[in-house]
Amino acid sequence: MSQNTEIDPVYTEEIGHGNSIAAWACVGIMTIGFIVGGIAFAFHNATVVYASIGVVVLGLIVGWIMKKAGFGVGGSRSGAAH
């Protein structure tokens, strides 16, 4: 019986995990939005819930802009060599 011991090159690449300034800013802003939105939902405050949804979307936009500005993984201004 012969076993194939060749490793697929897809599995040898570093994952990266998004550990960058852009990722931290994005996740931080979105976390604040989710926490405030969850508390507002528990208190039946629809206005703050919808505002929190806007904060979550804002976090996505901030992360995308920062990535384009070079603060993402492997970016020119990220400060870390990944």
C-alpha positions as CSV (number, residue, x, y, z in Angstrom):
1,M,0.0,0.0,0.0
2,S,1.4,3.4,-1.0
3,Q,0.6,6.6,0.8
4,N,0.9,10.0,-0.7
5,T,3.1,12.0,1.6
6,E,3.2,15.2,-0.5
7,I,2.0,18.3,1.3
8,D,-0.4,20.5,-0.5
9,P,1.2,24.0,-0.9
10,V,-2.0,25.7,0.3
11,Y,-1.4,24.3,3.8
12,T,2.2,25.6,4.0
13,E,1.3,29.3,3.7
14,E,1.1,31.4,6.8
15,I,-2.4,32.2,7.7
16,G,-1.7,35.7,9.1
17,H,-4.8,36.0,11.3
18,G,-5.2,39.7,10.4
19,N,-3.0,40.9,13.2
20,S,-2.6,44.5,12.0
21,I,-3.5,48.0,13.0
22,A,-6.3,48.1,10.5
23,A,-7.8,44.8,11.8
24,W,-7.5,45.9,15.4
25,A,-9.2,49.2,14.7
26,C,-12.0,47.5,12.6
27,V,-12.7,44.9,15.3
28,G,-12.5,47.4,18.2
29,I,-15.0,49.8,16.6
30,M,-17.3,46.9,15.7
31,T,-17.1,45.4,19.2
32,I,-18.2,48.7,20.7
33,G,-21.1,48.8,18.3
34,F,-22.2,45.3,19.2
35,I,-21.9,45.9,22.9
36,V,-23.8,49.1,22.9
37,G,-26.4,47.7,20.4
38,G,-26.9,44.6,22.6
39,I,-27.5,46.7,25.7
40,A,-29.8,49.0,23.8
41,F,-31.7,46.0,22.5
42,A,-32.2,44.7,26.0
43,F,-33.6,48.1,27.0
44,H,-35.9,48.2,23.9
45,N,-34.2,51.4,22.6
46,A,-34.6,51.1,18.8
47,T,-32.8,54.4,18.0
48,V,-29.6,53.3,19.7
49,V,-29.8,49.8,18.2
50,Y,-29.9,51.3,14.7
51,A,-27.2,53.8,15.5
52,S,-25.1,50.8,16.7
53,I,-25.6,49.1,13.4
54,G,-24.2,52.2,11.8
55,V,-21.2,52.0,14.1
56,V,-20.6,48.4,13.1
57,V,-20.7,49.4,9.4
58,L,-18.4,52.3,10.2
59,G,-15.9,49.8,11.7
60,L,-15.9,47.9,8.4
61,I,-15.3,51.1,6.4
62,V,-12.5,52.2,8.8
63,G,-10.8,48.9,8.5
64,W,-11.0,48.9,4.7
65,I,-9.7,52.5,4.4
66,M,-6.8,51.7,6.8
67,K,-5.9,48.6,4.8
68,K,-5.9,50.6,1.6
69,A,-3.7,53.2,3.4
70,G,-1.1,50.5,4.2
71,F,-2.0,49.6,7.7
72,G,-3.2,46.1,6.9
73,V,-1.2,42.8,7.1
74,G,2.0,43.2,5.1
75,G,1.1,46.9,4.4
76,S,3.8,49.4,3.9
77,R,2.9,51.3,7.1
78,S,1.8,48.3,9.2
79,G,5.0,48.3,11.3
80,A,5.3,44.5,11.2
81,A,6.8,42.1,8.7
82,H,4.3,39.3,8.2
